[in-house]
Amino acid sequence: MAEVKVLVSGGHEDTDEGLKIGSTTTLIKTDQNIIVDPGALIDEQKLLDALKKENISPEDIKLVVLTHTHIDHTVNLHLFKNATVYLKFMGSYPGQMQVINKGLLIRKDLLEDTKIAKDVKIILIPGHSNDLIGLVIDTDEGNVVIASDAISNEGCADLKNEPNPMIVADVDQYNESRKKILKIADFIIPRHGKMFKVNK
Ligand SMILES: [Zn+2]
């Protein structure tokens, strides 16, 4: 079974200068170590420290998944120079991978249920953005879903709470994606805040 560890819990804080945000960065330990959403520049040192605690150097990571391409999820990608990066693509094909250190861009279908490693598969959860993907990880405790901005915080898991139109591109898709995640997940890792258990 895979293990999941939140390395950086993404912040969300109103300041005098503006909204200070970062995304959650997660480490999946399975047949290889996978980083999901390397995150924002303000969290770079936090991420390096967390990796060090795990005895992992960024160069050892061979697979990074970007849940989508918003900048608060992606900037620290530069740390993972030997990684192949998986992301959904908004163009005419359904996914791509980039082998960073070779400059190779390869089409790869990232469809519903695409398995990317042992006990780790993709789910499509558009709404916040059209390219949003989540991950379902089979662990000893049950299914952990990395929900990214489909469920930005625990409050978003309550379907009675209306989405904020500022952060949702398509409300109907967003609501469908939330329902889908709640059905699959025993635990959810949101974009910010702690992992939480889904009440079934
Ligand atoms: Zn986003």
Residues whose N, C-alpha, C, O or C-beta is under 5 A from the ligand:
A	BS01	ZN	H70 D149
